[in-house]
Amino acid sequence: MHGGVALQPVYDPETFNSFVRDIEREGLHELWLTDSSLHSRYAYSYLTLAAVATQRLQVGTAVTNPVTRHPALGAVAAATIDEISGGRAVYGIGAGDRPLEALGLRPAKLATLEAAVAAARALWTGQPVTMSDAGFELADAHMRFTPRADIPVWISASGPKTLELAGRVADGVILLAGLHPDGVRYALEHIDRGVEAAGRSSRPRISVFGYGAIDDDERAALAAGRTIAAWFPQTAPVYCKIAGLSEDLVEQVRGAYGGGEFQEAADAAALLPEDFVRRMALAGDRQQVREHIRTLADLGIDSMTVFPTSNGVEERRRTVSQFAQCLREEGHL
């Protein structure tokens, strides 16, 4: 099983370059950057920095969306990063999340997300493309440089319909289902339904994202994992039911959830019991993380990606280093 890191491009360029070089030196395989409108620096500029600063890391968005970025421009951006990196780019795309609210926008419909994937792949062939979707149009559009035609497309998914779409059309799935094995199994079942419906011979590659921190200080680890745990009642409540969170508490968390991203959900996060936080996030020491790694490997997951959320860049670097060590101890690096 491979290991990856997801970051928000919130660091100054020098710090970011140093961080991504460390990620590569640790032997990790994937680097994902969020594309979150006003919440951080421009993702594609920082993907360019990462592509130049590294030699081996796969680099991609986790994720862009077809609402703030026209699918043709997304396809050009991914193809440009792929060329700069020497063929290491991945186009990570999803419907969009709460940061869209600050722009007066709503997440894309599932049909628009599927059309955006089809549009990017068609444009990468270099042939003229005409498409009409409720979210965008292409009129005899074609790229005037020659990209790699098979840039991998990964879809970010949590809900059943998006999971099934990913199973039908994606090269990979960025899976936001927490770390509870029953929740991951639920997601895999829906991905496999999509695989079967499309008549594919195998499911796409899957990376499970684990947000939080790895820390011997249990209180610090729980604090880092709480806000992403609060994201699930708001955005993907089915996993709350699977993990045993009561409907009343789900509604309380939803009522308290504020802000555009999970880091701004501190009031809602404070309501959550510790057991639920541990099921949904990285919120413990290395031994607990090794248990997560073993569980995901047993479920056939291709990679686990850590999204460090503790305060301070040095704490986040330590989480990445601890994660790489856990993978080595489990024989995956």
Contacts in CASP RR format, 6 or more apart in sequence:
PFRMAT RR
TARGET T0000
AUTHOR 0000-0000-0000
METHOD contacts of the structure
MODEL  1
MHGGVALQPVYDPETFNSFVRDIEREGLHELWLTDSSLHSRYAYSYLTLA
AVATQRLQVGTAVTNPVTRHPALGAVAAATIDEISGGRAVYGIGAGDRPL
EALGLRPAKLATLEAAVAAARALWTGQPVTMSDAGFELADAHMRFTPRAD
IPVWISASGPKTLELAGRVADGVILLAGLHPDGVRYALEHIDRGVEAAGR
SSRPRISVFGYGAIDDDERAALAAGRTIAAWFPQTAPVYCKIAGLSEDLV
EQVRGAYGGGEFQEAADAAALLPEDFVRRMALAGDRQQVREHIRTLADLG
IDSMTVFPTSNGVEERRRTVSQFAQCLREEGHL
1 293 0 8 1.000
1 296 0 8 1.000
1 297 0 8 1.000
1 300 0 8 1.000
1 301 0 8 1.000
1 302 0 8 1.000
1 303 0 8 1.000
1 304 0 8 1.000
1 327 0 8 1.000
1 332 0 8 1.000
2 28 0 8 1.000
2 29 0 8 1.000
2 30 0 8 1.000
2 207 0 8 1.000
2 302 0 8 1.000
2 303 0 8 1.000
2 304 0 8 1.000
2 332 0 8 1.000
3 28 0 8 1.000
3 29 0 8 1.000
3 30 0 8 1.000
3 207 0 8 1.000
3 303 0 8 1.000
3 304 0 8 1.000
3 305 0 8 1.000
3 306 0 8 1.000
3 323 0 8 1.000
3 324 0 8 1.000
3 327 0 8 1.000
3 332 0 8 1.000
3 333 0 8 1.000
4 23 0 8 1.000
4 28 0 8 1.000
4 29 0 8 1.000
4 30 0 8 1.000
4 31 0 8 1.000
4 32 0 8 1.000
4 207 0 8 1.000
4 303 0 8 1.000
4 304 0 8 1.000
4 305 0 8 1.000
4 306 0 8 1.000
5 23 0 8 1.000
5 28 0 8 1.000
5 30 0 8 1.000
5 31 0 8 1.000
5 32 0 8 1.000
5 305 0 8 1.000
5 306 0 8 1.000
5 307 0 8 1.000
5 308 0 8 1.000
5 320 0 8 1.000
5 323 0 8 1.000
6 31 0 8 1.000
6 32 0 8 1.000
6 33 0 8 1.000
6 34 0 8 1.000
6 62 0 8 1.000
6 209 0 8 1.000
6 305 0 8 1.000
6 306 0 8 1.000
6 307 0 8 1.000
7 16 0 8 1.000
7 19 0 8 1.000
7 31 0 8 1.000
7 32 0 8 1.000
7 33 0 8 1.000
7 34 0 8 1.000
7 307 0 8 1.000
7 308 0 8 1.000
8 33 0 8 1.000
8 34 0 8 1.000
8 36 0 8 1.000
8 39 0 8 1.000
8 40 0 8 1.000
9 16 0 8 1.000
9 33 0 8 1.000
9 34 0 8 1.000
9 40 0 8 1.000
9 41 0 8 1.000
9 42 0 8 1.000
9 43 0 8 1.000
9 45 0 8 1.000
9 46 0 8 1.000
10 40 0 8 1.000
10 41 0 8 1.000
11 19 0 8 1.000
11 313 0 8 1.000
13 46 0 8 1.000
13 49 0 8 1.000
15 313 0 8 1.000
16 46 0 8 1.000
16 49 0 8 1.000
16 50 0 8 1.000
17 49 0 8 1.000
17 50 0 8 1.000
17 53 0 8 1.000
19 313 0 8 1.000
19 316 0 8 1.000
19 317 0 8 1.000
20 31 0 8 1.000
20 49 0 8 1.000
20 50 0 8 1.000
20 53 0 8 1.000
20 54 0 8 1.000
20 57 0 8 1.000
21 53 0 8 1.000
21 54 0 8 1.000
22 317 0 8 1.000
22 320 0 8 1.000
22 321 0 8 1.000
23 31 0 8 1.000
23 54 0 8 1.000
23 57 0 8 1.000
23 320 0 8 1.000
24 54 0 8 1.000
24 55 0 8 1.000
24 56 0 8 1.000
24 57 0 8 1.000
26 320 0 8 1.000
26 321 0 8 1.000
26 324 0 8 1.000
26 333 0 8 1.000
27 324 0 8 1.000
27 333 0 8 1.000
28 57 0 8 1.000
28 320 0 8 1.000
28 323 0 8 1.000
28 324 0 8 1.000
28 327 0 8 1.000
28 333 0 8 1.000
29 56 0 8 1.000
29 57 0 8 1.000
29 58 0 8 1.000
29 303 0 8 1.000
30 57 0 8 1.000
30 58 0 8 1.000
30 90 0 8 1.000
30 207 0 8 1.000
30 303 0 8 1.000
30 305 0 8 1.000
31 50 0 8 1.000
31 54 0 8 1.000
31 57 0 8 1.000
31 58 0 8 1.000
31 59 0 8 1.000
31 60 0 8 1.000
32 59 0 8 1.000
32 60 0 8 1.000
32 61 0 8 1.000
32 62 0 8 1.000
32 92 0 8 1.000
32 174 0 8 1.000
32 305 0 8 1.000
33 43 0 8 1.000
33 46 0 8 1.000
33 47 0 8 1.000
33 50 0 8 1.000
33 59 0 8 1.000
33 60 0 8 1.000
33 61 0 8 1.000
33 62 0 8 1.000
34 40 0 8 1.000
34 43 0 8 1.000
34 61 0 8 1.000
34 62 0 8 1.000
34 63 0 8 1.000
35 43 0 8 1.000
35 44 0 8 1.000
35 61 0 8 1.000
35 63 0 8 1.000
35 64 0 8 1.000
35 65 0 8 1.000
35 68 0 8 1.000
35 69 0 8 1.000
36 43 0 8 1.000
36 97 0 8 1.000
36 99 0 8 1.000
36 261 0 8 1.000
37 68 0 8 1.000
37 99 0 8 1.000
37 100 0 8 1.000
37 102 0 8 1.000
37 103 0 8 1.000
38 99 0 8 1.000
38 102 0 8 1.000
38 103 0 8 1.000
39 99 0 8 1.000
39 260 0 8 1.000
39 261 0 8 1.000
43 61 0 8 1.000
43 64 0 8 1.000
44 61 0 8 1.000
44 77 0 8 1.000
44 80 0 8 1.000
44 81 0 8 1.000
47 59 0 8 1.000
47 60 0 8 1.000
47 61 0 8 1.000
47 81 0 8 1.000
47 89 0 8 1.000
48 81 0 8 1.000
48 84 0 8 1.000
50 57 0 8 1.000
50 59 0 8 1.000
51 59 0 8 1.000
51 81 0 8 1.000
51 84 0 8 1.000
51 85 0 8 1.000
51 86 0 8 1.000
51 88 0 8 1.000
51 89 0 8 1.000
52 84 0 8 1.000
56 88 0 8 1.000
57 88 0 8 1.000
58 88 0 8 1.000
58 89 0 8 1.000
58 90 0 8 1.000
59 81 0 8 1.000
59 85 0 8 1.000
59 88 0 8 1.000
59 89 0 8 1.000
59 90 0 8 1.000
60 78 0 8 1.000
60 81 0 8 1.000
60 89 0 8 1.000
60 90 0 8 1.000
60 91 0 8 1.000
60 92 0 8 1.000
61 78 0 8 1.000
61 90 0 8 1.000
61 91 0 8 1.000
61 92 0 8 1.000
61 93 0 8 1.000
62 92 0 8 1.000
62 154 0 8 1.000
62 156 0 8 1.000
62 174 0 8 1.000
62 209 0 8 1.000
62 305 0 8 1.000
63 92 0 8 1.000
63 93 0 8 1.000
63 94 0 8 1.000
63 96 0 8 1.000
63 154 0 8 1.000
63 155 0 8 1.000
63 156 0 8 1.000
63 174 0 8 1.000
64 74 0 8 1.000
64 77 0 8 1.000
64 91 0 8 1.000
64 92 0 8 1.000
64 93 0 8 1.000
64 94 0 8 1.000
65 93 0 8 1.000
65 94 0 8 1.000
65 95 0 8 1.000
65 96 0 8 1.000
65 97 0 8 1.000
65 100 0 8 1.000
65 107 0 8 1.000
65 108 0 8 1.000
65 113 0 8 1.000
66 93 0 8 1.000
66 94 0 8 1.000
66 108 0 8 1.000
66 112 0 8 1.000
66 113 0 8 1.000
66 115 0 8 1.000
66 116 0 8 1.000
66 135 0 8 1.000
66 136 0 8 1.000
67 95 0 8 1.000
67 96 0 8 1.000
67 100 0 8 1.000
67 105 0 8 1.000
67 106 0 8 1.000
67 107 0 8 1.000
67 108 0 8 1.000
67 135 0 8 1.000
68 100 0 8 1.000
68 103 0 8 1.000
68 105 0 8 1.000
69 77 0 8 1.000
70 136 0 8 1.000
71 115 0 8 1.000
71 116 0 8 1.000
71 119 0 8 1.000
71 120 0 8 1.000
71 136 0 8 1.000
71 138 0 8 1.000
72 119 0 8 1.000
72 120 0 8 1.000
72 123 0 8 1.000
72 136 0 8 1.000
72 138 0 8 1.000
72 141 0 8 1.000
74 91 0 8 1.000
74 120 0 8 1.000
75 91 0 8 1.000
75 119 0 8 1.000
75 120 0 8 1.000
75 123 0 8 1.000
75 124 0 8 1.000
75 143 0 8 1.000
75 147 0 8 1.000
76 123 0 8 1.000
76 143 0 8 1.000
78 89 0 8 1.000
78 90 0 8 1.000
78 91 0 8 1.000
78 92 0 8 1.000
78 120 0 8 1.000
78 151 0 8 1.000
79 89 0 8 1.000
79 124 0 8 1.000
79 143 0 8 1.000
79 145 0 8 1.000
79 147 0 8 1.000
79 148 0 8 1.000
79 151 0 8 1.000
81 89 0 8 1.000
82 88 0 8 1.000
82 89 0 8 1.000
82 147 0 8 1.000
82 148 0 8 1.000
82 151 0 8 1.000
83 147 0 8 1.000
83 148 0 8 1.000
87 148 0 8 1.000
89 151 0 8 1.000
90 151 0 8 1.000
90 152 0 8 1.000
90 153 0 8 1.000
90 154 0 8 1.000
91 120 0 8 1.000
91 151 0 8 1.000
91 152 0 8 1.000
91 153 0 8 1.000
91 154 0 8 1.000
92 153 0 8 1.000
92 154 0 8 1.000
92 155 0 8 1.000
92 156 0 8 1.000
92 174 0 8 1.000
93 113 0 8 1.000
93 116 0 8 1.000
93 117 0 8 1.000
93 120 0 8 1.000
93 153 0 8 1.000
93 154 0 8 1.000
93 155 0 8 1.000
93 156 0 8 1.000
94 108 0 8 1.000
94 113 0 8 1.000
94 155 0 8 1.000
94 156 0 8 1.000
94 157 0 8 1.000
94 162 0 8 1.000
95 107 0 8 1.000
95 108 0 8 1.000
95 109 0 8 1.000
95 110 0 8 1.000
95 113 0 8 1.000
95 156 0 8 1.000
95 162 0 8 1.000
96 107 0 8 1.000
96 108 0 8 1.000
97 107 0 8 1.000
97 235 0 8 1.000
97 261 0 8 1.000
98 234 0 8 1.000
98 235 0 8 1.000
98 259 0 8 1.000
98 260 0 8 1.000
98 261 0 8 1.000
99 260 0 8 1.000
99 261 0 8 1.000
100 106 0 8 1.000
100 107 0 8 1.000
101 260 0 8 1.000
102 260 0 8 1.000
108 116 0 8 1.000
108 135 0 8 1.000
109 134 0 8 1.000
109 135 0 8 1.000
110 161 0 8 1.000
110 162 0 8 1.000
110 165 0 8 1.000
111 133 0 8 1.000
111 134 0 8 1.000
112 133 0 8 1.000
112 134 0 8 1.000
112 135 0 8 1.000
112 136 0 8 1.000
113 155 0 8 1.000
113 162 0 8 1.000
113 165 0 8 1.000
114 165 0 8 1.000
114 169 0 8 1.000
115 131 0 8 1.000
115 133 0 8 1.000
115 135 0 8 1.000
115 136 0 8 1.000
116 133 0 8 1.000
116 136 0 8 1.000
117 153 0 8 1.000
117 155 0 8 1.000
117 169 0 8 1.000
117 170 0 8 1.000
118 131 0 8 1.000
118 169 0 8 1.000
119 129 0 8 1.000
119 131 0 8 1.000
119 136 0 8 1.000
119 138 0 8 1.000
120 151 0 8 1.000
120 153 0 8 1.000
121 149 0 8 1.000
121 153 0 8 1.000
122 129 0 8 1.000
122 131 0 8 1.000
123 129 0 8 1.000
123 138 0 8 1.000
123 141 0 8 1.000
123 142 0 8 1.000
123 143 0 8 1.000
124 143 0 8 1.000
124 147 0 8 1.000
124 148 0 8 1.000
124 149 0 8 1.000
124 150 0 8 1.000
124 151 0 8 1.000
125 149 0 8 1.000
126 142 0 8 1.000
126 143 0 8 1.000
126 146 0 8 1.000
126 147 0 8 1.000
126 149 0 8 1.000
127 142 0 8 1.000
128 140 0 8 1.000
128 141 0 8 1.000
128 142 0 8 1.000
129 138 0 8 1.000
129 140 0 8 1.000
129 141 0 8 1.000
129 142 0 8 1.000
130 138 0 8 1.000
130 139 0 8 1.000
130 140 0 8 1.000
130 141 0 8 1.000
131 137 0 8 1.000
131 138 0 8 1.000
132 138 0 8 1.000
152 171 0 8 1.000
152 172 0 8 1.000
153 169 0 8 1.000
153 170 0 8 1.000
153 171 0 8 1.000
153 172 0 8 1.000
154 170 0 8 1.000
154 171 0 8 1.000
154 172 0 8 1.000
154 173 0 8 1.000
154 174 0 8 1.000
154 204 0 8 1.000
154 205 0 8 1.000
154 207 0 8 1.000
155 162 0 8 1.000
155 165 0 8 1.000
155 166 0 8 1.000
155 169 0 8 1.000
155 170 0 8 1.000
155 172 0 8 1.000
155 173 0 8 1.000
155 174 0 8 1.000
156 162 0 8 1.000
156 173 0 8 1.000
156 174 0 8 1.000
156 176 0 8 1.000
157 163 0 8 1.000
157 165 0 8 1.000
157 166 0 8 1.000
157 173 0 8 1.000
157 174 0 8 1.000
157 175 0 8 1.000
157 176 0 8 1.000
157 187 0 8 1.000
157 191 0 8 1.000
158 175 0 8 1.000
158 176 0 8 1.000
158 177 0 8 1.000
158 187 0 8 1.000
158 235 0 8 1.000
158 236 0 8 1.000
158 239 0 8 1.000
159 187 0 8 1.000
159 190 0 8 1.000
159 236 0 8 1.000
159 238 0 8 1.000
160 190 0 8 1.000
160 238 0 8 1.000
163 173 0 8 1.000
163 187 0 8 1.000
163 190 0 8 1.000
163 191 0 8 1.000
163 194 0 8 1.000
164 190 0 8 1.000
164 191 0 8 1.000
164 193 0 8 1.000
164 194 0 8 1.000
164 197 0 8 1.000
165 194 0 8 1.000
166 172 0 8 1.000
166 173 0 8 1.000
166 191 0 8 1.000
166 194 0 8 1.000
166 204 0 8 1.000
167 173 0 8 1.000
167 191 0 8 1.000
167 192 0 8 1.000
167 193 0 8 1.000
167 194 0 8 1.000
167 195 0 8 1.000
167 198 0 8 1.000
167 200 0 8 1.000
167 203 0 8 1.000
167 204 0 8 1.000
168 194 0 8 1.000
168 195 0 8 1.000
168 197 0 8 1.000
168 198 0 8 1.000
168 200 0 8 1.000
169 198 0 8 1.000
170 204 0 8 1.000
171 204 0 8 1.000
171 205 0 8 1.000
172 204 0 8 1.000
172 205 0 8 1.000
172 206 0 8 1.000
172 207 0 8 1.000
173 191 0 8 1.000
173 204 0 8 1.000
173 205 0 8 1.000
173 206 0 8 1.000
173 207 0 8 1.000
174 207 0 8 1.000
174 209 0 8 1.000
174 305 0 8 1.000
175 184 0 8 1.000
175 187 0 8 1.000
175 206 0 8 1.000
175 207 0 8 1.000
175 208 0 8 1.000
175 209 0 8 1.000
175 301 0 8 1.000
176 209 0 8 1.000
176 236 0 8 1.000
177 183 0 8 1.000
177 184 0 8 1.000
177 186 0 8 1.000
177 187 0 8 1.000
177 208 0 8 1.000
177 236 0 8 1.000
177 239 0 8 1.000
178 184 0 8 1.000
178 208 0 8 1.000
178 209 0 8 1.000
178 210 0 8 1.000
178 232 0 8 1.000
178 239 0 8 1.000
178 279 0 8 1.000
178 280 0 8 1.000
178 281 0 8 1.000
179 208 0 8 1.000
179 210 0 8 1.000
179 279 0 8 1.000
179 280 0 8 1.000
179 281 0 8 1.000
179 282 0 8 1.000
179 292 0 8 1.000
179 295 0 8 1.000
179 296 0 8 1.000
180 239 0 8 1.000
180 242 0 8 1.000
180 243 0 8 1.000
180 279 0 8 1.000
180 280 0 8 1.000
181 295 0 8 1.000
181 299 0 8 1.000
182 242 0 8 1.000
182 243 0 8 1.000
183 239 0 8 1.000
183 242 0 8 1.000
183 243 0 8 1.000
184 208 0 8 1.000
184 295 0 8 1.000
184 296 0 8 1.000
184 299 0 8 1.000
184 301 0 8 1.000
185 299 0 8 1.000
186 238 0 8 1.000
186 239 0 8 1.000
186 242 0 8 1.000
188 203 0 8 1.000
188 206 0 8 1.000
188 299 0 8 1.000
191 203 0 8 1.000
191 204 0 8 1.000
191 206 0 8 1.000
192 203 0 8 1.000
194 200 0 8 1.000
195 202 0 8 1.000
195 203 0 8 1.000
195 204 0 8 1.000
205 302 0 8 1.000
205 303 0 8 1.000
206 300 0 8 1.000
206 301 0 8 1.000
206 302 0 8 1.000
206 303 0 8 1.000
207 301 0 8 1.000
207 302 0 8 1.000
207 303 0 8 1.000
207 304 0 8 1.000
207 305 0 8 1.000
208 296 0 8 1.000
208 301 0 8 1.000
208 303 0 8 1.000
208 304 0 8 1.000
208 305 0 8 1.000
209 305 0 8 1.000
209 307 0 8 1.000
210 228 0 8 1.000
210 281 0 8 1.000
210 282 0 8 1.000
210 304 0 8 1.000
210 305 0 8 1.000
210 306 0 8 1.000
210 307 0 8 1.000
211 225 0 8 1.000
211 228 0 8 1.000
211 262 0 8 1.000
211 281 0 8 1.000
211 282 0 8 1.000
211 307 0 8 1.000
211 309 0 8 1.000
212 221 0 8 1.000
212 224 0 8 1.000
212 225 0 8 1.000
212 228 0 8 1.000
212 281 0 8 1.000
212 282 0 8 1.000
212 283 0 8 1.000
212 306 0 8 1.000
212 307 0 8 1.000
212 308 0 8 1.000
212 309 0 8 1.000
212 310 0 8 1.000
212 319 0 8 1.000
213 220 0 8 1.000
213 221 0 8 1.000
213 223 0 8 1.000
213 224 0 8 1.000
213 225 0 8 1.000
213 282 0 8 1.000
213 283 0 8 1.000
213 284 0 8 1.000
213 308 0 8 1.000
213 309 0 8 1.000
213 310 0 8 1.000
213 315 0 8 1.000
213 316 0 8 1.000
213 319 0 8 1.000
214 221 0 8 1.000
214 282 0 8 1.000
214 284 0 8 1.000
214 285 0 8 1.000
214 286 0 8 1.000
214 289 0 8 1.000
214 306 0 8 1.000
214 318 0 8 1.000
214 319 0 8 1.000
214 322 0 8 1.000
214 323 0 8 1.000
214 326 0 8 1.000
215 221 0 8 1.000
215 224 0 8 1.000
215 284 0 8 1.000
215 285 0 8 1.000
215 310 0 8 1.000
215 315 0 8 1.000
215 318 0 8 1.000
215 319 0 8 1.000
216 285 0 8 1.000
218 284 0 8 1.000
218 285 0 8 1.000
220 310 0 8 1.000
221 282 0 8 1.000
221 283 0 8 1.000
221 284 0 8 1.000
221 285 0 8 1.000
222 274 0 8 1.000
222 277 0 8 1.000
222 278 0 8 1.000
222 283 0 8 1.000
222 284 0 8 1.000
223 310 0 8 1.000
224 281 0 8 1.000
224 282 0 8 1.000
224 283 0 8 1.000
224 308 0 8 1.000
224 309 0 8 1.000
224 310 0 8 1.000
224 311 0 8 1.000
224 319 0 8 1.000
225 269 0 8 1.000
225 277 0 8 1.000
225 280 0 8 1.000
225 281 0 8 1.000
225 282 0 8 1.000
225 283 0 8 1.000
225 309 0 8 1.000
226 266 0 8 1.000
226 269 0 8 1.000
226 270 0 8 1.000
226 272 0 8 1.000
226 277 0 8 1.000
226 281 0 8 1.000
226 283 0 8 1.000
227 262 0 8 1.000
227 263 0 8 1.000
227 264 0 8 1.000
227 265 0 8 1.000
227 266 0 8 1.000
227 269 0 8 1.000
227 309 0 8 1.000
228 262 0 8 1.000
228 280 0 8 1.000
228 281 0 8 1.000
228 307 0 8 1.000
228 309 0 8 1.000
229 269 0 8 1.000
229 272 0 8 1.000
229 276 0 8 1.000
229 277 0 8 1.000
229 280 0 8 1.000
229 281 0 8 1.000
229 283 0 8 1.000
230 253 0 8 1.000
230 257 0 8 1.000
230 262 0 8 1.000
230 265 0 8 1.000
230 268 0 8 1.000
230 269 0 8 1.000
230 271 0 8 1.000
230 272 0 8 1.000
231 262 0 8 1.000
231 265 0 8 1.000
232 239 0 8 1.000
232 240 0 8 1.000
232 280 0 8 1.000
233 240 0 8 1.000
233 245 0 8 1.000
233 249 0 8 1.000
233 250 0 8 1.000
233 251 0 8 1.000
233 253 0 8 1.000
233 254 0 8 1.000
233 257 0 8 1.000
233 268 0 8 1.000
234 253 0 8 1.000
234 254 0 8 1.000
234 257 0 8 1.000
234 265 0 8 1.000
234 268 0 8 1.000
237 250 0 8 1.000
237 254 0 8 1.000
239 280 0 8 1.000
240 250 0 8 1.000
240 276 0 8 1.000
241 247 0 8 1.000
241 250 0 8 1.000
243 276 0 8 1.000
243 279 0 8 1.000
243 280 0 8 1.000
244 276 0 8 1.000
245 272 0 8 1.000
245 273 0 8 1.000
245 276 0 8 1.000
249 271 0 8 1.000
249 272 0 8 1.000
249 273 0 8 1.000
252 271 0 8 1.000
253 268 0 8 1.000
253 269 0 8 1.000
253 271 0 8 1.000
253 272 0 8 1.000
254 268 0 8 1.000
255 268 0 8 1.000
256 265 0 8 1.000
256 267 0 8 1.000
256 268 0 8 1.000
256 271 0 8 1.000
257 265 0 8 1.000
257 267 0 8 1.000
257 268 0 8 1.000
258 264 0 8 1.000
258 265 0 8 1.000
258 267 0 8 1.000
258 268 0 8 1.000
259 265 0 8 1.000
263 309 0 8 1.000
274 283 0 8 1.000
277 283 0 8 1.000
278 284 0 8 1.000
278 288 0 8 1.000
282 289 0 8 1.000
282 292 0 8 1.000
282 306 0 8 1.000
282 319 0 8 1.000
286 322 0 8 1.000
286 325 0 8 1.000
286 326 0 8 1.000
286 329 0 8 1.000
289 322 0 8 1.000
289 323 0 8 1.000
289 326 0 8 1.000
290 326 0 8 1.000
290 329 0 8 1.000
290 330 0 8 1.000
292 304 0 8 1.000
293 304 0 8 1.000
293 326 0 8 1.000
293 327 0 8 1.000
293 330 0 8 1.000
293 332 0 8 1.000
294 330 0 8 1.000
296 304 0 8 1.000
297 330 0 8 1.000
297 332 0 8 1.000
304 327 0 8 1.000
306 319 0 8 1.000
306 320 0 8 1.000
306 323 0 8 1.000
308 315 0 8 1.000
308 316 0 8 1.000
308 317 0 8 1.000
308 319 0 8 1.000
308 320 0 8 1.000
309 316 0 8 1.000
310 316 0 8 1.000
310 319 0 8 1.000
324 333 0 8 1.000
327 333 0 8 1.000
END
